[in-house]
Amino acid sequence: MENEKEPHPSQRKDHRTDAFATKFAQKTASWQQKAARYGANKEKPQPPGGVDDTPIPDAPPGYTVKIVFHRAESLPMADINSFSSDPYILAQLNVDLPPRHKQDPHMRFRTPTIRRSTDPVWNCEWIIANVPSSGFKLKARIYDEDPADHDDRLGNVHVHVNSIHDNWTGIKEQPYKIKKRMGSKRAYMIRGCAAMLSSGLEMSGRLIVSVQLLGRTDVGSNGGRVWTVGPCAWSRHLSPMIGRLAGTKEAGQGKNGAKSEQYNFQANQFQLAGPVPPPLYHRYVEFKPFIAGMFTARSLRGYILNRALHHQHYRVYNYDRTTLYGSFPSPSKEMSLQFLNLVNYDRGGRIFTYVLTLDGLFRFTETGKEFGIDLLSKHTMHADVNIYVAFSGEFFVRRLKTPHSEPSNSSQESHPPAAETDESPPSSDPPSDPANYALYIDNDSGTYRPSAKLLPLLKEFMQKNFPGLRIVTLDCCADEEKLGRMKGEQRERKKAEGKGTVFIQDGRSSLSSSDEEELDERIREFGQDGADGGGVRKEKTKVKVKREIKDSKVVGWMHGDTDRAREDNMKAVDGRSVGADGEIGHSSGEQRQDGL
């Protein structure tokens, strides 16, 4: 027995455990392969956030076209009280070019609102570059503006252009029938009742549109995306209710020439001339598990957050009768001055949160340490919960000590915002030359975390759109100490400016008895603070300052009317009166159409 040799493996009989061992080995190898594939795929589909270097898909250069929304006829009546509507157009352009990611936002354009008209005239232009030769599909939705409720849709118009070539003649004031299928049933019911009483009214409305070919777009070798060339439209949105909730106030003129402020929250939009540099392409950062669901609205929690942020964006950038519009044909000195006007030049120590969209729409509001302002200044809200944006961060404006001089580096010295007190002489109006100011802009955004390496591209883009304005970029990490010191000076300036001011309620809102008691209490507090000379004295709670008339230049710049702006600047709003709410009225019987 001891001398017996072990049989050769090929001569061994199969054991029942051998099959199990073979299957286990095969299964292990399969698991390893799946784990390798999972690990490789985990790095490919989408970046975790921040800068995305996905290239623009290759395509031949396209054409530059100008779309003109002339007017509409026989619109339905959405307002039963006035038997009229407050119509505007929200247009969307679709082309066959593949996007970098399917989540990229669409190209959109909004016209001003025409008040109380069923036959509105807009004559608004929209110039788009790099439209492919395969044509485009334009969808124009017509709405009735209703700030107190949701905007009623009055109908849709579709313009299909199947091909564009060098000899394409375009479209010349073509009437398109407005489709009523998606329109407000109530508006068309009112229109139908009015048509039964008057034989001259029609039930079917029309939108008159023109499309003009401006030539080929010079973009080099790659024409893989479209962008807005112009006009550079801007809008200023005011909300007294949000202003009271957030505790933000707007400078105004009170009684007896006293400096005053009214509760208002100001949101601003500025369409910049494209194209946005292709590397400026950032995705939201998934720094918490629920963030992805909030942007994609896939889970129940994400859907609720997504809808809430959309609604917040809609309320902050709400259009109503107080909204001011304007536009410029192209970047100019007047355009830089209008931007400075929107940010109140270098006064008040203001710091702004901004988002730059992929199509060059620049949105910004004031930000701060206060809960209300910080809540309304999140980049997610400004981006309207878009997954991709070009850039985001914060900025503020300073007055330069040595204007008209080229800085040796990006840290050229600027005036810290000096505080005013009630003993100081009246302040002079800020200089009207953009060369006197510097725009300090950074990448301080936790939502998208823009790359500091792309700040030079952002600087170049902003300099192109705001001629004459000094642009200084700062990295929120590398320049953290300097940025913190400068923002601290801004906050100290804002804190000091708030001491010599009497606050008044906006005249557009009702003032309750509790609000009056609150304002009286504030005045008494100011009087007590004035006992030591640091605030407003109890016997004299108002401070005389020079009346500010910069806001009066806004109307002169509307729709790029630079000639009118120069006349208004020279006449110093001669023959006009500025109301408490900032709107400008004419004393000679001339009336301004709301929204234009």
KOLTORTI-762641 format. One record per atom (N, C-alpha, C): x, y, z. Coordinates in steps of 0.02 Angstrom, whole numbers, plus 50000, padded with zeros to 5 digits. Each point is the difference from the previous one (the first is absolute). Example, Ala and Ser with C-alpha at 12.3 -4.5 7.8 and 13.67 -1.06 7.14 Angstrom:
# residues 2
506604971650390/499555005950000/500455006050000/499825005349964/500425005950003/499615005550037/
This chain:
# residues 596
500414994050000/499595006050000/500435006250000/500535000050040/500425005950005/500385001149935/500144994649963/500395000749938/499565001849940/499355000550009/499565001649944/500095007449981/500055001349936/500105006849974/499335003549990/500065006650006/499405004249990/499824999949927/499354999049981/499824999849929/500105006849966/500144999849937/500105006149960/499345004049999/500025006850000/499375003950001/499534998349944/500284998149942/499564998349943/499634993450012/500274995950048/499704993550013/499525000250059/499975006150034/499565000750058/499275000249979/499584997350043/499285000349987/499735006850020/499505002649964/499685006550015/499654999650067/500105005550038/499665000650064/499455005349994/499494999450040/499435004649994/500205007350017/500545001050037/500225006850017/500385003349944/500244996149952/500385002949945/499575004849958/499404998149986/499555004349960/499855006450037/499914999650065/499875006050040/500605004849998/500614997150005/500605004249998/500085003449933/499844996549947/500055003049933/499515005749992/499384998950022/499495005349995/500195006150043/500284998650059/500215005550044/500555004249967/500474996649968/500555003649967/499735004249942/499534997249961/499715003849945/499605006050025/499644998850055/499605005550028/500445005650026/500554998150031/500465005050026/500305004249943/500184996649946/500275003649942/499485004849970/499364997849999/499475004349974/499905006150045/500034999050065/499925005750046/500575005049992/500604997449990/500585004349990/499935004249936/499744996949948/499905003649937/499475005550008/499464998350035/499485005050010/500255005850043/500394998350051/500285005350043/500475004549960/500394997149955/500455004149958/499615004549954/499454997349969/499595004149956/499655005550039/499764998550059/499655005050042/500485005550019/500614998250019/500495005150019/500195004549942/500054997149940/500175004049941/499435004549980/499384997450002/499425004149981/499855005450050/500204998950062/499855004950052/500365006649987/500564999849963/500375006149987/499795003449936/499624996749956/499875002649933/499375004249994/499404997750023/499395003149977/499945007450015/500085002150061/499935007050019/500495001750055/500305005749996/500475002050054/499625001250065/500334999450057/499665001150063/499805007350010/500265004449960/499825007150005/500595004449983/499875006549998/500515004849983/500115000549925/500615001749979/500145001049929/499924993549962/499715000449941/499884994349956/500355001549934/500494995949982/500405001349940/499724996449939/499374998150001/499694996849941/500035004849941/500294998049943/500065004649944/499345001249964/499965005549965/499425001549959/500014995349940/499444996749984/500004995549941/500185003649936/500384996749958/500225003049936/499415000949953/499995005849967/499485001549950/500275005749956/499795000349937/500225005549957/499705006650023/500345005649987/499735006650019/499325001249968/499585003750038/499325001449977/499905007249979/499385002450009/499795006649977/499765004250060/500065006549991/499735004850049/499335002649975/499484999350040/499335002149980/499725004950051/499565004249977/499665004850043/499254998749998/499714998550057/499284998850006/499695006250030/499465002349969/499655006050023/499284998250015/499805001250062/499304999250020/499665006949994/499635000949946/499725006649985/499415001650044/499474996149994/499385001750035/499544993950000/499475000550038/499484994950001/499335003449989/499534996349973/499335002749985/499474995450029/499475003050025/499414996450023/500164994850054/500385002050050/500144995550055/499394999450045/499944994450036/499434999350046/500085004750060/499465000950036/499985004750056/500054996150065/500565000550033/500114996350061/499745003750062/499935006649995/499775004050057/499285002149988/499544997350041/499305001549990/499825007150020/500405003050044/499865006850022/500145005249945/500554999149964/500185004849947/499854997449931/499754993849994/499894996849935/500625000749956/500574998450030/500635000649965/500494994950029/500645000649981/500524995550024/500655004050007/500474997050035/500685002750006/500484994949969/500034999949933/500354994449966/500765001049996/500344994450000/500714999649984/500144993349966/500584999449969/500194993949963/500594996850035/499964993550010/500564996050023/500174995149943/500575001249967/500194996249941/500554995150016/499994994349966/500524994950008/500224997649931/500674999849990/500284998049936/500304993050006/499794995449956/500264993249999/500354998749934/500604997150003/500394998349941/500214992750005/500294997449945/500194993049997/500694998650029/500355005150023/500674998950027/499964996150065/500414994850008/499994996250063/500315004150056/499705000150060/500305003650056/500574996150031/500395003450042/500534996550036/499704994950049/499465002050032/499634995550043/499255001349989/499604994950008/499295000849987/499675004650051/500345001550056/499725004550050/500145007349985/500355001649946/500145007049984/499355003849988/499935006150027/499385003849992/499895002249928/499385001349983/499825002249933/500145007549991/500055002149937/500065007149983/499325003350006/499955005250042/499365003350011/500075007549997/499445003249987/499985007449993/499325002450023/499995005450038/499375002950025/499955007249978/499415001949975/499875006949981/499755003950060/500025006749998/499665003950052/499254998849998/499675002050053/499274999450005/499665006449976/499504999249958/499605005749977/499365000150042/499865005750029/499445000550047/499345001449965/499494996350021/499305001149980/499935000749924/500154994649967/499955000149926/499874992949976/499544999449953/499894993849964/500315000249930/500295005749983/500375000849937/500695003050016/500414996450037/500645002950023/500505000749943/500445004950007/500555001049953/500654999750039/500434995249984/500644999150034/500595002649958/500054997649938/500585001549957/500654998350035/500024994350033/500594997750036/500424995449956/500655001250001/500474996149961/500374994950043/500154994349970/500404994850033/500494997449948/500645001350010/500524998149952/500364993950028/500004994549960/500304993750021/500544998249950/500574997750025/500564998149958/500074992449995/500284997849943/500194993049989/499404995449993/499455002549972/499434995749985/500194995449942/499924993450007/500244995449948/499595000649936/500294997449946/499675000249935/499374995749998/499924995550049/499404995950004/499395003850025/500105006550018/499445004150020/499874999950075/499405001950019/499835000550071/499244999550008/499804998950062/499305000150019/499925005150056/499595005049987/499875005450048/499314999050030/499974999550066/499374999350035/499895006350042/499505003949983/499855006350035/499364999050040/500065000350065/499424999750045/499805007150020/499375001549993/499745006650019/499634999450066/500205004150048/499714999850067/499695006750018/499544999650048/499745006050032/500335000650069/500355005550012/500355000950063/499515001350057/500064996150052/499565000650058/500414998750063/500335005150028/500454998950057/499654997350061/499365001750010/499644997750060/499844992649996/499974997249940/499834993049989/500514997249951/499854994549968/500434997349948/499835003349934/500495000549956/499905003049934/499594995349957/499475002749968/499574996149956/500304999649931/500004994049972/500254999349931/499445001849952/500175004249952/499515002249950/500044996249935/500514995949992/500064996049939/500734998949981/500104995849949/500664998449975/500055001549926/500615001349978/500155000849928/500644996149986/499994996049946/500584996149980/500255002449932/500645001549997/500325002049937/500534994949984/499914996449945/500474994849979/500375002249937/500665000050003/500425001449943/500424993849987/499894996649944/500304993449988/500725000549976/500205005549971/500695000749976/500185007349993/500655001550008/500265006749991/500624999449955/500045004449951/500585000249955/500175007349985/500535000949962/500255006849988/499495004449963/499574996949960/499515003849960/499304999950031/499954997850062/499344999750033/499735007150010/499395001149979/499705006750001/499695001850067/499934995350045/499725001550065/499245000350001/499745002850054/499285000750010/499865007450013/499545002949963/499855007150005/499305001150029/499965002050063/499375001750034/499454995149983/500134993850015/499534994649985/499514999250059/499355000149987/499524998750054/499924992550012/500034998050063/499914993050020/499394999650045/499584995249986/499404999150040/500194997450070/499715003050051/500134998050069/499564993950016/500334994750022/499644993950017/499685000850068/499344998750002/499625001150062/499984993950045/500264994349977/499914993850037/500305000450070/500585003350007/500325000550065/499865006650035/499545004049973/499845006450028/499524999650059/499945005650035/499555000450058/499274999749977/499634995350026/499294999349981/499615006250023/500175002650057/499645005950025/500125006049955/500625001049976/500155005649957/499624999549934/499974994049972/499654999349936/499245000350010/499754998250059/499285000750013/499825007450002/500425004050032/499865007350002/500045002949929/500494997749962/500065002349930/499394998049960/499754994050010/499414997749963/499385004150018/499915001650064/499435004150020/500055006949970/500605002849999/500085006649970/499894999849924/500194994449968/499904999449927/499274999549983/499604997050044/499284999649986/499665006850004/500285004450042/499715006750008/500265004949948/500564998549971/500305004549950/500214996049939/499755001949944/500154996349938/500715001249975/500345005150025/500675001549976/500554996050034/499844996250052/500514996250035/500074993049970/500624997649998/500144993349974/500204995450057/499874993649990/500174995150051/500714997449993/500264999849940/500674997349987/500515005649997/500524999450041/500525005150001/500584998249954/500435004849987/500584999149956/500615003350032/500584997049987/500645002750021/500415001449937/500255006049993/500385002049941/500744999750017/500374995949962/500704998550013/500405000949936/500625002450007/500485000349945/500644996350021/500324997049949/500654996750010/500465002349944/500565002950018/500475002849950/500674996550007/500294998149942/500664997049998/500525005449999/500465000050049/500525005150005/500664997749971/500074993649983/500614997449971/500274994150040/500574997649978/500324994450035/500335002450064/500004995550049/500315001550065/500744998349997/500425004650019/500724998950000/500194997150068/500064993450004/500174996650062/500604995549993/500385000649944/500564995549990/499774993549970/500224994550029/499874993449970/499414996350032/499815002050061/499484996250036/499385004350009/499454997549974/499365003550008/499514995850039/500224997050055/499594995150035/499515002850050/499915006650004/499515002850048/499755006749974/499415001950024/499705006549983/500055004550061/499975006649988/500035004750056/499655006549981/499845004050050/499675006549990/500535005349987/499935003549944/500455005649984/499735006550031/499365000949997/499705006150026/499254999949988/499675005350020/500285005750037/500164998350072/500395004350032/500194999150070/499455002950044/499494996050013/499425002450038/500124999350075/499715004650038/500054999750073/499315001150030/499924997850061/499375001150036/500145000450074/499625004250034/500065000950073/499334998350031/500014995250047/499404997550031/499995002050073/499455003050022/499935002350068/499434996350035/500114998350063/499494996650039/499995002850070/499525004450017/499955002650068/499864994650053/499604995049982/499844994850049/500624996050018/500394997949950/500614996350014/500505004550035/500005006449983/500455004750033/499855000650074/499374999950020/499835000350071/500194993550034/499894994349967/500184993650030/500764999450008/500365002449949/500734999350002/500345005750036/499635005450014/500305005750035/500435004349955/499904999849934/500395004049953/499625006249981/500375005449988/499695006549987/500345003249940/499625004549967/500245003549941/500025007450015/500535003349978/500075007250013/499465003849962/499735005250033/499485004249970/500025007050028/499505004149983/499975006950022/499385000950043/500095002150062/499445001050045/499775007250000/499615001950050/499735006750005/500565004850022/499925006349980/500465005450019/500724998549979/500084996249947/500664998649974/500404995150041/499694996550047/500374995350043/500154993649962/500584997350018/500184993549972/499564994650031/499744995649959/499554994850025/500124993649963/499744994650027/500044993549967/499334996650007/499844996049950/499374996450001/500144992549993/499564996050031/500094992849996/499924997749929/500524996749974/499994997449932/500554995049992/499874994849963/500524995249982/500095000549925/500615001549978/500145001249929/500374994149970/499734997449946/500334994749961/500135002849930/500564998149970/500215002949937/500194994649950/499865001349937/500204995649946/500315004249944/500564997549972/500345003549946/500234994949949/499735000549939/500224995549947/500645002649970/500544996250006/500655002049974/500094997149930/500405003449960/500124998049931/500454993849999/499774994749966/500384993849997/500535000249945/500374994549995/499904993750037/500374999950066/499724996350048/500364998650062/500584995349984/500605001250025/500564995549985/499824992750015/500144995449954/499804993050010/500254996850064/500615001450025/500214996850062/499595002050061/499635005649997/499585001950056/499384995650000/500064994350032/499474994949999/500054996050064/499535001350046/500044997050067/499354996550018/500084994450034/499434996050022/499935000650076/499404999250025/499895000450072/500414994650036/500185001450061/500414995450040/499554996050046/500064993449999/499604995650042/500334999350068/500015005450037/500334999650065/499564997050054/499364998849985/499564996550045/499564995349959/499764994450030/499624995149960/499385002849967/499655004750032/499375002349973/500095005249944/500615002449988/500125005249950/499814997649930/500214993949982/499854997449934/499244999649989/499644997750050/499284999749993/499685006849994/500295005150032/499735006849996/500075002849930/500574998749967/500105002649933/499644995949946/499954993550010/499684995849949/499264998650014/499765001550062/499304999150019/499774992849991/500434995350018/499824993049991/499664997150062/500265001250059/499694997550060/499445004750023/499594997650046/499465004250026/500285006250035/500514998950042/500315005750034/500325004849949/500344997249950/500315004149949/499505003949960/499434996849984/499485003549961/499725005950039/499884999050065/499735005550041/500495005850004/500654998550011/500505005250003/500085003549933/499984996149946/500065002949933/499445004949985/499394998150015/499425004349987/500035006250045/500224999250062/500055005750045/500515005149976/500574997649975/500525004649975/499785003349935/499654996449956/499725003049940/499525005650019/499584998750049/499515005050021/500365006050031/500524998850039/500375005550030/500335004349945/500284996749949/500305003849945/499475004249964/499424997149991/499465003649966/499785006150040/499984999450067/499785005750040/500545005450005/500634998050004/500545005050004/500075003849934/499984996449944/500055003149934/499305000949971/499555002550042/499315000949980/499925006349957/499614999549947/499865005849957/499325002950020/500005006650010/499385003550015/500065007249974/499555004350022/500005006949975/500605004150023/500334997750052/500595003750024/500644997849966/499984994749960/500604997549967/500225004949946/500645001650001/500295004449949/500394995849949/499905001749936/500334996649945/500475004749963/500454997249963/500435003949957/500444995449959/500335002849950/500464995949960/500495004549964/500554997149979/500515003349961/500164995649940/500125003149942/500154995949941/500634995850008/500495002650035/500644996550010/500335003050061/500524996850028/500355002850057/500275007049986/499925004450049/500205007049991/500125003150069/500235006249999/500115003550063/499345001050037/499475001549963/499345000850032/499774993650033/500184994349969/499824993650030/500374998950066/500635002050002/500384999650063/499705004550053/499795005949981/499695004650048/499344997250026/499624996749956/499374997050023/500134994450050/500514996149989/500184994950049/500185003250067/500405005449998/500185003550062/499385002950034/499525002349960/499375002550027/499624994650038/499994993949971/499634994650032/500314997950066/500665000650006/500344998250063/500105006050045/499715005849980/500055006150040/500725002550006/500374999349946/500705002149997/500384996950058/500415004050035/500394997250055/499705001750068/499375002350000/499695002350062/499694994250039/500015000750065/499644995350043/500374993850021/500624999049977/500374994150019/499664993549981/499684999949942/499614994249980/500444994449972/499814993950015/500314994049971/499454996149965/500144997549941/499494996849958/500194992749986/499494995849998/500064993249976/499794999749927/500384996449959/499854999949928/500034992949973/499674999149943/500054994049959/500035002249927/500454997149963/500055001149928/499794993649965/499455000449961/499744994049967/500414998449937/499874994349971/500374997849940/499885004649941/499435003549999/499855004649945/500185007250017/500355001150056/500245006750016/499515004350038/499484997150031/499545004050040/500305000750070/500115006350020/500335001850063/499465001950050/499904995650051/499505001350052/500365001450066/499745005050037/500335001650064/499525003750046/500104998850065/499645003650053/500505001350056/499805004650045/500435001550057/500004994150048/500564999050031/500084994650049/500275002850065/500024995950051/500245002350065/499954994650052/500215001550060/499984995350055/499304999150027/499555004849986/499324999550026/499664993749972/499584996950040/499684993749980/499575001049937/499605005350001/499545001049944/500375001049935/500515004350000/500375001349938/500364993749977/500324996550047/500384994149982/499554994649971/499404999450027/499524995149974/499815001449928/499955006549983/499785001949933/500585000949952/500614998550021/500575001349957/500394993649984/499694994250008/500334993849985/500074999249924/500574997149980/500134999349928/499514995149967/499754995250038/499514995449972/499375003749979/499785004750041/499405003949983/500135004549940/500575003549998/500155004449944/500044996149935/500274993950002/500064995949940/499354996649981/499475001250039/499354996749988/500094992449999/500424997550045/500144992950010/500254996749936/500395003749960/500314997249941/500604995850021/500084994349968/500554995450017/500675003049979/500025003549944/500625002949975/499945007649994/500525003550021/500065007249991/500715001449975/500115006249979/500675002049977/500455001750060/499755004250046/500415002150057/499535002650055/500265000450061/499625002750055/500475002250055/499765004250044/500415002650054/499705006350030/500435004650022/499795006450029/500415005649969/499745006250004/500375005749975/499805006250039/500415005249995/499845006650027/500395005249959/499805006350006/500285005449961/500355004950046/500605002149981/500395005050036/500195005749953/500095006050029/500235005749962/500775000050000/500315000949942/500724999749995/500325006550023/500584999450031/500385006050020/500355003249940/500214995949954/500365002649941/499664997449937/499435003049981/499674997849938/500425001949939/499834996849943/500325001349935/500744998050001/500204995650047/500694997750000/500004992449999/500474997249963/500054992849995/500334997250062/499684995350035/500314997350060/500574995249983/500504999950043/500564995549989/499814992850016/499514999150043/499744993350016/499275000750017/499694994250014/499274999950012/499805002950067/500485001850041/499845002550067/500075007550004/499815003749948/500055007250002/499605002850058/500275005050034/499695002650059/499365003749982/499494999250041/499365003449990/499785002950066/499555004949995/499745003150061/499584995050039/500144999250064/499504996450040/499375004250005/499434997250006/499385003950001/499955004150064/500155006449995/500005004450058/499305001150026/499924999950066/499345000850032/499825007450003/499345001449993/499745006750008/499645000550068/500055005850031/499635001250062/499585006249991/499575001450050/499565005849994/500385006650005/500634999950026/500385006250003/500395001549936/500054995149955/500405000949939/499615004149949/500355003349953/499665003849949/499644995449952/499525002649960/499634995749954/500474996649950/499844993849984/500424996349953/499865002349929/500525000149959/499915001649930/499784993849962/499705001249942/499804994349959/500624996149979/499944993549993/500584996049979/500205001949929/500644999449984/500245001649931/499634995849949/499885003049942/499634996649947/500444996549950/500654999650013/500464996649956/500154993150030/499874994549963/500144993350027/500744999050019/500455004049971/500714999250015/500165001650073/499545003150036/500105001650070/499854994150047/499784994449972/499764994650043/500354993449981/500024995650050/500264993349990/499484995050024/499904994849961/499564994650018/500424994250026/499944998650065/500364994450031/499534994050000/500204994849964/499574994249990/500394993750017/499674995350035/500354993950022/499614993849980/500244994350023/499704993549986/499734996750063/499765004050047/499774997550065/499304997249993/499964993749980/499354996749991/500084992750019/499684998050055/500034993050020/499554995649958/499515002949965/499544995949960/500344997249938/500385004249964/500324997949937/500764999850005/500305003250049/500725000050011/500405001349936/499945006049972/500365001449937/500754999750010/500344998049947/500734999150002/500355006849999/500495000950044/500395006250003/500425000849936/500174994549967/500405000549939/499635003549943/499335000350005/499595003049947/499845007350014/500245002850055/499875007050016/500265004849946/500584998849969/500215004549945/499515000149942/499694994349983/499504999949947/499385004050020/499804999350063/499435003950025/500165007549996/500605001950019/500215007049997/499975002649929/500254996249953/499995002149930/499295000949974/499544995450019/499315000449978/499655006150030/500125001350064/499685005750033/500285006649973/500645000449985/500285006149972/499725001549931/499864994849962/499715001049934/499295002950005/499634998150051/499315002150006/499915006550039/500485001850042/499955006350038/500625004349985/500015003249941/500585004049980/500135005650050/500645001150014/500205005450045/500024998250073/499654994750019/499974997950070/500604995450015/500385001550053/500564995950019/499744993550031/500234994349975/499794993550026/500584996950038/499894998250062/500504996850043/499714993550025/500334994449984/499774993550022/500404997750061/499654996750046/500314997650061/499794992750012/500484996050020/499874993050016/499804999550074/499434996950013/499754999650069/500444995850045/500444996049971/500474996050041/500695003350004/500315001449941/500675002950000/500005007150028/499475003849987/499955006950024/499525000650059/499964994850040/499504999950054/500115005750049/500625001350020/500135005250049/499825006949973/500235001549939/499855006549970/499255000849988/499694994749974/499285000449985/499605000950064/500204996550053/499655000950064/500075007050028/500605002949992/500105006850025/499585005049961/499974999349933/499635004849959/499254999350011/499764993850007/499294999150013/499825002550071/500464999350046/499885002850066/499935007549998/500415003449960/499935007249991/499335001849970/499774995949953/499345001249970/499454999650053/500044995050043/499484999150051/500025005750051/500605002250018/500065005650046/499705006349971/500115001049936/499715005849965/499244999750001/499734994149986/499274999250000/499715001150069/500354997450051/499765000850068/500015007350021/500525003749981/500055007050019/499495004349963/499854998449938/499545004049961/499294999450026/499834994550032/499324998950024/499815004150060/500495003650031/499855003650063/499665006749989/500135003349944/499735006749991/499415000249954/499564995050003/499474999449952/499334999050034/499495003349973/499314998950022/499684995249950/499724994450023/499714995049956/499265001449989/499794999749938/499305001049983/499754993949963/499354999050001/499694994449966/499885001949927/500104995149956/499885001049930/499285001949988/499885005149959/499325002449989/499574995249962/500294994849970/499604995249963/499674994850045/500204999850062/499734994950046/499615003450056/499524996550027/499625002650056/500414999650064/499895004750045/500375000450063/499504998850057/500114994750038/499554998350054/500195003850063/499564999750051/500145003650062/500614997050035/500084993449996/500594996950031/500645002349966/499975001049934/500595002449964/500165007150022/499495004250010/500125006850022/500335000150069/499764995750044/500314999750067/500724997849996/500154995349953/500684997849992/500465005549975/499755003949951/500405005549974/500095005450052/499485001550040/500075004950054/500514997850051/500004993550015/500484997450047/500715000949974/500094999049935/500675000849971/500225007350005/499555004649987/500185007150005/500195001850071/499634997250050/500185001450070/500694997150016/500154994149971/500664997150012/500545004349969/499865002749941/500495004449968/500125006250044/499455002550029/500075005950042/500434998550062/499924994150029/500414998250057/500734999149980/500124997049941/500684999249977/500345006749988/499605005149983/500285006449985/500235003850061/499854997550059/500205003650061/500755000550006/500364995049973/500735000250006/500325002649936/499605002749955/500275002949939/500134995049945/499864993550012/500164995049949/499424998549955/499395002350014/499424998449959/499605006149984/499354999149992/499565005649983/499715002750065/500055006550011/499755003050062/499254999650005/499764999850063/499284999250011/499615006049973/500295006150008/499645005949976/500035000649924/500514997049970/500085000849927/500174993249971/499494996449975/500114993249978/500114999449925/500015005549966/500094999949927/500645003549981/500324997549951/500645002749976/499915002849931/500235006249989/499935003149934/500594997949956/499834997349943/500524997949953/499795002349931/500474999949956/499855002049931/499564994849967/499505002349964/499524995449970/500344996049944/499884993450003/500314995649951/499544999349940/500295001049941/499584999749940/500274994849951/500454995750022/500294995249954/499484995249971/499504998150040/499504995349975/499605002949943/499995006849993/499615003049947/500304998749932/500634997849997/500314998649936/499794993349971/499664995950040/499834993449979/499555000149938/499485004250002/499525000149945/500345002349936/500485004650005/500345002449941/500404994749965/500214994850036/500404994849970/499584994249976/499365000350007/499594994249981/500054998749925/500094993649984/500054997749931/500595003349964/500555001350037/500605002549969/499955007149976/499555004050028/499895006949978/500535004550031/500604999849972/500565003750030/499925007549988/499715002149944/499905007149988/499545003050053/499464996550016/499555002450051/500345000250068/500444995150011/500374999950064/500435006250007/500345002049946/500435005850004/499595006350014/499415000549967/499585005850011/499765000250073/499814994250027/499764999850069/500565001850048/500614997849984/500565001650044/500135007550001/499955003349942/500145007149996/499445004150031/499384997749990/499435003750027/499884998550073/500324994850026/499904998050070/499264999050014/499704995749959/499294998350004/499575006350003/500145004749954/499605006249996/499304998349976/499505002650036/499314998949981/499724993350021/500364996450043/499754993650023/499994999950076/499604995750026/499954999250072/500154992850018/500394999050053/500174993450023/499574998350060/499624994649995/499564998050054/500374996450055/499644998750055/500314996650057/500194992849983/499664997249951/500164993149982/500534999549946/500315005649981/500544999849953/499785000649928/499354999949985/499765000749931/500015007349980/500095001249935/500065006849975/499375001949962/499715005450018/499415002449966/500155006449963/499605001749948/500095006049960/499485005250020/500235006150008/499555005350021/499695003749941/500194998349940/499765003749941/499454996349964/499714994950031/499444996449969/500224993949962/500674999249989/500244994149966/499984994150048/499764994449978/499934994250043/500474994649977/500314996650050/500444994449985/499614993550004/500094995849951/499654993650000/500344995350049/499604997150045/500284995650051/500354994249967/500584998350029/500374994249976/500455001549942/500025006249975/500435001649943/500475005550019/
